[in-house]
Amino acid sequence: MPIFLILYFASPFWLKNSLLFAASLFFYFTSSGALTLILVLSVIGNFFVARLIEGTSAKRTWLVVGVLGNLCPLLYYKYADFGVGTLADILQIAGVSASLQHPHPLLPIGISFYTFQAVSYIADIYMRRTSAEHSLINFGMYHSCFPQLIAGPIVRYEEIAGDIRQRRHSIDDVYLGAVQFGFGLGKKVVIADNMALVADPIFASPNIDLPMAWLGIVAYTLQIYFDFSGYSDMAIGIGRMLGFPYPENFNQPYRSRSITEFWRRWHMTLSRWFKDYVYVPMGGNRMGLGRTTFNLMLVFFLCGLWHGAAYTFILWGLYHGMLLIFERVAARWTAWRPSAGLGWFYSIVAVMIGWVLFRATDVAHAVSYVGAMFDVRRLTLSPEFVYVLTSDKAAYLTLGVFLALVPYEWFLTFRNRQYDFPIGLGLCSLAVTAFSIVLMSVNGFSSFIYFRF
């Protein structure tokens, strides 16, 4: 990254997009090898399909071709093996004996993210929200831009179209982008990776008691949030350094007082994608409670399936869909309005139960784990609890809870003091970055959770 940034800022503007496009393909190639060809074909295919949607009368036809062209690689590489397994399960239930060959394709890293980004691009051109890009280099740079390529946020073309063609680079943006990158790295390495060391052995244990079950899911709840929001902060920070205003992806979701609010704060660019390209086109909530219920369940079925090709992910999506429907019905037909504290408690417990489905190896494992969470007969504190939750892990867990629940606005009160807030923030980010590098050198590399999506 330092070598790239030196080359980037030393280059004239007319060369920056080409350099960023080439660097992004190289970045992707280092982890995906020959599968980079899928990304290159996606760039070329979507560039010309967008031009055809904008420049011909057969707009709908080319939109369908473009959507199918984007989804087919995703369906094969991510869902072919799951589809064959599901068919085998159905045949087994029906009593049909069949030997099916599983394809086991290698999953191109980040294919879910850049596929959804491409679909939003051609759909926005079809709906005349934006114009097609006429430069293959510029579009290729947008579609493959390495900061957000493999785990988001999902950036719409219209949000940065002007910045692709002409953007301003300032010392302030470079500084604040580097600060956000440092804090994002700290979220991942300092908190998420240490919480993984607590959650992983507990979820791998075949027999756990109630305290261990809750410790494991609290640790995983912090791990997945700081892992994913950490990556998003790193991506947004680098994007800002390069002159791109990427949208925020998280807004302290664990402070939510309902599941509806949770989905306004969690993975906001994905929620917005499903709302604008699936939920609203299907009628949204404009066609009565029955149709709204169907639309929500379909959206969250797809949301669960998007996250992973497994029954647990599908159930996780349907679980959240049912919670949203429950809240809508409760708000519409009853006078039940939970207090702020009760609403938060219900939301965080409901979210943690959902994360069990997200983390469990299969449905049976998830059912067993949730059962352990509420098995009051096993309320004893086992020796393994202290063995897993060492003093340093307890400190990281406490820090994670504090950062997840304390409003960020509280930190801004430092602006009113005599200290220079931006400089202090930068020094703090530098310290976090240095500590993260130390931890990485000691503990080794741990990939981001969302890389597999």
Rosetta blueprint (number, residue, H / E / L):
1 M L
2 P H
3 I H
4 F H
5 L H
6 I H
7 L H
8 Y H
9 F H
10 A H
11 S L
12 P L
13 F H
14 W H
15 L H
16 K H
17 N H
18 S H
19 L H
20 L H
21 F H
22 A H
23 A H
24 S H
25 L H
26 F H
27 F H
28 Y H
29 F H
30 T H
31 S H
32 S H
33 G H
34 A H
35 L H
36 T H
37 L H
38 I H
39 L H
40 V H
41 L H
42 S H
43 V H
44 I H
45 G H
46 N H
47 F H
48 F H
49 V H
50 A H
51 R H
52 L H
53 I H
54 E H
55 G H
56 T L
57 S L
58 A L
59 K H
60 R H
61 T H
62 W H
63 L H
64 V H
65 V H
66 G H
67 V H
68 L H
69 G H
70 N H
71 L H
72 C H
73 P H
74 L H
75 L H
76 Y H
77 Y H
78 K H
79 Y H
80 A H
81 D H
82 F H
83 G H
84 V H
85 G H
86 T H
87 L H
88 A H
89 D H
90 I H
91 L H
92 Q H
93 I H
94 A L
95 G L
96 V L
97 S L
98 A L
99 S L
100 L L
101 Q L
102 H L
103 P L
104 H L
105 P L
106 L L
107 L L
108 P L
109 I L
110 G L
111 I H
112 S H
113 F H
114 Y H
115 T H
116 F H
117 Q H
118 A H
119 V H
120 S H
121 Y H
122 I H
123 A H
124 D H
125 I H
126 Y H
127 M L
128 R L
129 R L
130 T L
131 S L
132 A L
133 E L
134 H L
135 S L
136 L H
137 I H
138 N H
139 F H
140 G H
141 M H
142 Y H
143 H H
144 S H
145 C L
146 F L
147 P L
148 Q L
149 L L
150 I L
151 A L
152 G L
153 P L
154 I L
155 V L
156 R L
157 Y H
158 E H
159 E H
160 I H
161 A H
162 G H
163 D H
164 I H
165 R H
166 Q L
167 R L
168 R L
169 H L
170 S L
171 I H
172 D H
173 D H
174 V H
175 Y H
176 L H
177 G H
178 A H
179 V H
180 Q H
181 F H
182 G H
183 F H
184 G H
185 L H
186 G H
187 K H
188 K H
189 V H
190 V H
191 I H
192 A H
193 D H
194 N H
195 M H
196 A H
197 L H
198 V H
199 A H
200 D H
201 P H
202 I H
203 F H
204 A H
205 S L
206 P L
207 N L
208 I L
209 D L
210 L H
211 P H
212 M H
213 A H
214 W H
215 L H
216 G H
217 I H
218 V H
219 A H
220 Y H
221 T H
222 L H
223 Q H
224 I H
225 Y H
226 F H
227 D H
228 F H
229 S H
230 G H
231 Y H
232 S H
233 D H
234 M H
235 A H
236 I H
237 G H
238 I H
239 G H
240 R H
241 M H
242 L H
243 G L
244 F L
245 P L
246 Y L
247 P L
248 E L
249 N L
250 F L
251 N L
252 Q L
253 P H
254 Y H
255 R H
256 S L
257 R L
258 S L
259 I H
260 T H
261 E H
262 F H
263 W H
264 R H
265 R H
266 W L
267 H L
268 M H
269 T H
270 L H
271 S H
272 R H
273 W H
274 F H
275 K H
276 D H
277 Y H
278 V H
279 Y H
280 V L
281 P L
282 M L
283 G L
284 G L
285 N L
286 R L
287 M L
288 G H
289 L H
290 G H
291 R H
292 T H
293 T H
294 F H
295 N H
296 L H
297 M H
298 L H
299 V H
300 F H
301 F H
302 L H
303 C H
304 G H
305 L H
306 W H
307 H H
308 G L
309 A L
310 A L
311 Y H
312 T H
313 F H
314 I H
315 L H
316 W H
317 G H
318 L H
319 Y H
320 H H
321 G H
322 M H
323 L H
324 L H
325 I H
326 F H
327 E H
328 R H
329 V H
330 A H
331 A H
332 R H
333 W H
334 T L
335 A L
336 W L
337 R L
338 P L
339 S L
340 A H
341 G H
342 L H
343 G H
344 W H
345 F H
346 Y H
347 S H
348 I H
349 V H
350 A H
351 V H
352 M H
353 I H
354 G H
355 W H
356 V H
357 L H
358 F H
359 R H
360 A L
361 T L
362 D L
363 V H
364 A H
365 H H
366 A H
367 V H
368 S H
369 Y H
370 V H
371 G H
372 A H
373 M H
374 F L
375 D L
376 V H
377 R H
378 R H
379 L L
380 T L
381 L L
382 S L
383 P H
384 E H
385 F H
386 V H
387 Y H
388 V H
389 L L
390 T L
391 S H
392 D H
393 K H
394 A H
395 A H
396 Y H
397 L H
398 T H
399 L H
400 G H
401 V H
402 F H
403 L H
404 A H
405 L H
406 V L
407 P L
408 Y H
409 E H
410 W H
411 F H
412 L H
413 T H
414 F H
415 R H
416 N H
417 R L
418 Q L
419 Y L
420 D L
421 F H
422 P H
423 I H
424 G H
425 L H
426 G H
427 L H
428 C H
429 S H
430 L H
431 A H
432 V H
433 T H
434 A H
435 F H
436 S H
437 I H
438 V H
439 L H
440 M H
441 S H
442 V H
443 N H
444 G L
445 F L
446 S L
447 S L
448 F L
449 I H
450 Y H
451 F H
452 R H
453 F L
